[in-house]
Amino acid sequence: MILTEPTPNPHALKFIGKEKLVGEGSVWYDIDLAVNSTDFIKKIFRVAGVRFALLQDNYVTITKYHQWDWNEIKNKIKQVMDNDSMYVENGETDQYCTDEICCAVRKIIKEEIRPAVQMDGGDVKFLRFDNGIVEMQMHGSCWGCPNHEATLGAVYNKLASRIPEVKQVKII
């Protein structure tokens, strides 16, 4: 049985399965990436209205196009997850850094911010720290979320309060 869980983004839902999909990290798809992917992902994107898919642990966060209703999509995605499976040993993880400040920023994002965002069906990946600017990517339920700016502000506040060298947080 596939369970669904709401996210802060009304256009994204978590579909929670019984089996692990990703060993470590996460895997994000849009239609262009899905074309050359597994049958499982292709079937997910054949469901009309699916815009993005983020696989983590034992769930898939689906972000739909705004004009589609969840009642038209939800059962079709559950059916794909019930009938097909996929496993990725290592998904994409954030990039590493070498200097002390960069590593401190990365550690806070990885250990504190990322798990909180993942609970809501999203994902945050640290890209780099340069001249006071933290660059990150946001996927899953974060994409198009009405709370996007609030999340970005909270990330900045957490980082800047502990690392004074942080002057700005940018989403790439």
C-alpha positions in Angstrom: 0.0 0.0 0.0 1.3 3.4 -1.0 0.7 6.2 1.4 0.6 9.9 0.6 1.6 12.8 2.8 1.1 16.5 2.1 4.0 18.9 1.8 4.0 22.7 2.4 3.7 23.0 -1.4 0.1 22.3 -2.5 1.5 21.2 -5.9 3.8 18.5 -4.4 2.9 15.2 -2.6 5.0 12.6 -1.0 4.2 9.0 -2.1 5.6 6.7 0.5 6.3 3.1 -0.4 7.4 0.0 1.6 10.7 -0.5 -0.3 13.8 1.6 -0.3 14.3 3.5 -3.6 17.6 5.3 -2.9 20.4 4.0 -0.7 22.0 7.4 -0.1 21.3 10.9 -1.3 18.5 11.7 -3.7 17.7 11.5 -7.4 15.7 14.3 -9.1 14.0 14.0 -12.5 12.3 16.3 -14.9 10.9 15.1 -18.2 14.2 15.4 -20.1 16.0 13.2 -17.6 13.1 10.7 -17.4 13.3 10.0 -21.2 16.6 8.2 -20.7 15.9 6.6 -17.3 14.4 3.4 -16.0 10.9 2.1 -16.8 9.7 3.0 -13.4 10.6 6.7 -13.9 9.2 6.7 -17.5 5.9 5.3 -16.2 5.8 8.0 -13.5 6.2 10.7 -16.2 3.6 9.1 -18.4 1.0 10.1 -15.8 -0.4 13.3 -17.1 0.3 16.3 -14.9 3.6 15.1 -13.4 6.3 17.9 -13.6 9.1 16.7 -11.4 10.0 13.6 -9.3 12.4 13.5 -6.4 13.3 10.0 -5.1 14.7 9.7 -1.5 14.9 6.8 0.9 11.5 5.0 0.4 9.4 7.8 -1.1 8.9 9.8 -4.2 7.9 13.5 -4.0 5.9 14.4 -7.1 5.5 18.0 -8.2 2.5 18.5 -10.5 1.7 21.2 -13.0 -0.6 23.8 -11.4 -3.6 23.2 -13.7 -3.8 19.5 -12.8 -5.8 18.2 -9.8 -4.4 15.6 -7.4 -7.6 13.6 -7.8 -6.6 13.0 -11.4 -3.0 12.0 -10.7 -2.7 10.4 -7.2 -4.1 6.9 -7.9 -2.2 6.6 -11.2 1.1 7.3 -9.4 0.2 4.8 -6.6 -0.5 2.2 -9.2 3.0 2.7 -10.8 4.6 2.4 -7.4 2.6 -0.7 -6.5 3.4 -2.5 -9.8 7.0 -1.4 -10.5 10.1 -0.7 -8.5 13.5 0.8 -8.7 16.6 1.1 -6.6 19.5 3.5 -6.8 22.5 2.8 -4.5 23.9 6.3 -4.5 21.9 9.3 -5.5 23.2 12.8 -5.9 24.8 14.3 -2.8 26.0 17.7 -2.2 29.5 18.8 -3.4 32.4 19.0 -1.0 34.7 21.8 0.0 38.1 22.2 1.5 38.3 25.5 3.4 37.1 25.8 7.0 34.2 28.2 6.5 32.9 26.3 3.5 33.0 23.0 5.4 31.2 24.6 8.4 28.4 25.9 6.0 28.2 22.5 4.3 28.0 20.7 7.7 25.1 22.8 9.0 23.2 22.4 5.7 23.8 18.6 5.6 23.1 17.9 9.3 20.5 20.4 10.3 18.8 22.1 7.3 18.6 19.3 4.8 16.9 16.7 7.1 14.2 19.3 8.1 13.5 20.1 4.4 13.5 16.4 3.5 10.8 15.7 6.1 8.5 18.0 4.0 9.4 16.1 0.8 12.0 18.5 -0.5 15.7 18.5 -0.7 18.5 21.1 -0.3 21.9 20.6 -1.8 24.9 22.7 -1.0 26.9 23.7 -4.1 29.5 26.2 -3.0 30.5 29.1 -0.7 32.3 32.0 -2.3 32.8 35.6 -1.1 30.1 35.3 1.5 27.5 33.8 -0.8 26.1 30.3 -0.2 24.8 28.7 -3.3 22.3 25.8 -3.0 19.8 23.9 -5.1 16.3 23.1 -3.9 14.2 20.2 -5.3 11.1 18.2 -4.6 8.3 20.0 -2.8 10.5 23.1 -2.5 10.1 23.8 -6.2 7.3 26.3 -6.6 6.4 26.2 -2.9 4.6 29.3 -1.6 6.9 29.1 1.5 10.0 29.2 -0.7 11.1 32.7 0.5 10.5 31.9 4.1 12.6 28.7 3.8 15.4 30.7 2.2 15.2 33.3 4.9 15.3 30.6 7.6 18.3 29.0 6.0 20.1 32.4 5.8 19.3 33.2 9.5 20.5 29.8 10.7 23.8 30.1 8.7 24.5 33.8 9.4 23.8 33.5 13.1 26.6 30.8 13.4 28.9 31.8 10.6 29.3 35.6 10.3 31.0 35.3 7.0 27.7 34.3 5.4 26.2 37.4 3.7 23.7 35.9 1.3 22.0 32.5 0.4 21.2 32.0 -3.3 19.2 29.3 -5.0 20.8 28.2 -8.3 
